[in-house]
Amino acid sequence: MAGGALIAVVFGIVIVFGQGLRLGALQSAPSPSPAVSATPAAVTVTSSGDMTVTDAANGQTISIGLGHTLTVTLNSTYWMFEGSSDPGVLEQAGQPIYKGTSCVPGGGCGTASLRFKALAPGKAVVKASRTSCGEALACAPDQSTYSVTVIVTA
């Protein structure tokens, strides 16, 4: 018992009794991601050359061809997009789309997505941030910002 809390694991669910009740599934520790290029799970490329990047691409660099569309889809409706650092290279195409899923109120379940169009060769950074990682749950520093560097090629 640490800090007045009792921890129990029942059928793969962690239950913490103490300062309120918390439930969570057991998860393995994430493996470190490469700093320069995105892992295959972080990026999906369609047959037309359009791309979708996810939370797993955070801090990485990707390349997209001129004229193609990049969609950034992040898990949680708490994300707020800051847009493109260079709209002349990578222009925001529309407004963010927030899709909720069924979960406890205040859980932030769902996704936040934003599309961008590759307009000119160059480099731009797409950023997003959040302060909440659940109802009354502040994000740890490594969970509060998202950034992906986009190289647009001719």
C-alpha positions as CSV (number, residue, x, y, z in Angstrom):
1,M,0.0,0.0,0.0
2,A,1.6,3.3,-1.2
3,G,0.4,6.7,-0.2
4,G,-2.8,5.3,1.4
5,A,-3.8,3.5,-1.8
6,L,-4.6,-0.2,-2.3
7,I,-3.9,-1.6,-5.8
8,A,-5.6,-4.8,-7.1
9,V,-5.4,-6.5,-10.4
10,V,-8.6,-8.4,-11.4
11,F,-8.8,-10.0,-14.9
12,G,-6.2,-7.7,-16.4
13,I,-7.8,-4.6,-14.9
14,V,-5.9,-2.4,-12.5
15,I,-8.1,-1.1,-9.6
16,V,-6.7,1.6,-7.3
17,F,-8.6,2.3,-4.1
18,G,-7.7,5.3,-2.1
19,Q,-8.1,8.9,-3.3
20,G,-11.1,7.9,-5.4
21,L,-11.5,4.8,-7.6
22,R,-9.4,4.5,-10.8
23,L,-9.6,1.7,-13.4
24,G,-7.2,1.0,-16.2
25,A,-6.1,-1.9,-18.4
26,L,-2.7,-3.3,-18.0
27,Q,-0.4,-2.2,-20.9
28,S,3.1,-2.9,-21.8
29,A,5.6,0.0,-21.8
30,P,5.8,1.6,-25.3
31,S,9.0,1.0,-27.2
32,P,11.1,4.0,-28.0
33,S,10.3,5.5,-31.4
34,P,12.9,6.7,-34.0
35,A,13.7,10.4,-34.0
36,V,14.0,10.9,-37.8
37,S,11.5,8.7,-39.7
38,A,8.1,7.5,-38.8
39,T,7.4,3.9,-37.9
40,P,5.0,2.0,-40.2
41,A,2.2,2.0,-37.6
42,A,2.5,5.8,-37.4
43,V,1.8,6.5,-41.1
44,T,-0.7,5.1,-43.5
45,V,-0.3,5.9,-47.3
46,T,-3.2,5.4,-49.7
47,S,-2.7,4.2,-53.3
48,S,-3.2,7.8,-54.4
49,G,-0.2,9.0,-52.2
50,D,-2.3,10.7,-49.6
51,M,-1.2,10.1,-46.0
52,T,-2.6,9.8,-42.5
53,V,-0.4,10.1,-39.4
54,T,-1.3,9.2,-35.9
55,D,-0.1,9.7,-32.3
56,A,2.7,7.3,-33.0
57,A,4.3,9.8,-35.4
58,N,4.8,12.4,-32.6
59,G,8.3,14.0,-32.9
60,Q,9.0,12.4,-36.3
61,T,9.6,13.6,-39.8
62,I,7.6,12.4,-42.8
63,S,7.7,13.1,-46.5
64,I,4.7,13.7,-48.8
65,G,4.5,14.4,-52.5
66,L,3.4,17.8,-53.8
67,G,-0.4,18.0,-54.3
68,H,-1.2,15.2,-51.8
69,T,-3.3,15.4,-48.6
70,L,-2.0,14.8,-45.1
71,T,-4.5,13.9,-42.4
72,V,-3.4,14.1,-38.8
73,T,-5.6,11.9,-36.5
74,L,-4.9,11.9,-32.8
75,N,-6.6,9.8,-30.2
76,S,-8.5,12.0,-27.8
77,T,-11.0,14.8,-28.3
78,Y,-8.9,17.1,-26.0
79,W,-6.3,17.9,-28.8
80,M,-6.3,21.4,-30.1
81,F,-4.4,21.9,-33.4
82,E,-2.1,24.8,-34.0
83,G,-2.0,24.4,-37.7
84,S,1.0,24.5,-40.1
85,S,4.1,26.5,-39.4
86,D,4.3,27.3,-43.1
87,P,0.9,27.5,-44.9
88,G,2.6,28.3,-48.2
89,V,4.1,24.7,-48.1
90,L,1.4,22.8,-46.2
91,E,-2.0,24.5,-46.0
92,Q,-4.8,23.6,-43.6
93,A,-7.8,22.2,-45.5
94,G,-10.9,22.8,-43.4
95,Q,-11.5,22.8,-39.7
96,P,-10.6,20.1,-37.2
97,I,-13.1,17.2,-37.0
98,Y,-13.8,15.8,-33.5
99,K,-15.4,12.3,-33.4
100,G,-16.4,11.1,-30.0
101,T,-16.9,7.5,-28.9
102,S,-18.9,6.0,-26.1
103,C,-17.1,6.3,-22.8
104,V,-17.5,7.9,-19.4
105,P,-18.2,11.7,-19.5
106,G,-15.1,13.7,-19.5
107,G,-13.0,10.8,-20.8
108,G,-12.0,12.5,-24.0
109,C,-12.7,9.3,-25.9
110,G,-12.6,9.7,-29.7
111,T,-10.3,11.3,-32.2
112,A,-9.4,14.8,-33.4
113,S,-8.4,15.1,-37.1
114,L,-7.2,17.8,-39.3
115,R,-6.4,17.7,-43.1
116,F,-3.6,19.6,-44.9
117,K,-2.8,20.0,-48.6
118,A,0.9,19.9,-49.8
119,L,1.1,23.1,-51.9
120,A,4.9,23.7,-52.5
121,P,8.2,21.9,-51.9
122,G,9.6,22.7,-48.5
123,K,9.3,22.0,-44.8
124,A,6.4,22.7,-42.3
125,V,5.7,21.5,-38.8
126,V,2.2,20.5,-37.7
127,K,1.6,21.0,-33.9
128,A,-1.2,20.2,-31.5
129,S,-1.5,20.5,-27.7
130,R,-3.8,19.5,-24.9
131,T,-3.9,20.2,-21.1
132,S,-6.3,17.5,-20.1
133,C,-5.8,13.8,-20.5
134,G,-9.2,12.9,-19.0
135,E,-11.7,14.4,-16.6
136,A,-9.7,16.3,-13.9
137,L,-6.5,14.6,-15.1
138,A,-3.7,16.9,-16.2
139,C,-1.4,15.5,-18.9
140,A,2.2,14.6,-18.2
141,P,4.7,16.8,-20.2
142,D,5.3,14.0,-22.7
143,Q,1.6,13.7,-23.3
144,S,0.6,17.3,-23.8
145,T,2.2,18.2,-27.1
146,Y,2.3,16.7,-30.6
147,S,4.5,17.7,-33.4
148,V,5.3,16.2,-36.8
149,T,7.7,17.7,-39.3
150,V,6.5,17.4,-42.9
151,I,8.8,17.5,-45.9
152,V,6.9,18.3,-49.2
153,T,8.7,16.9,-52.2
154,A,8.2,17.8,-55.9
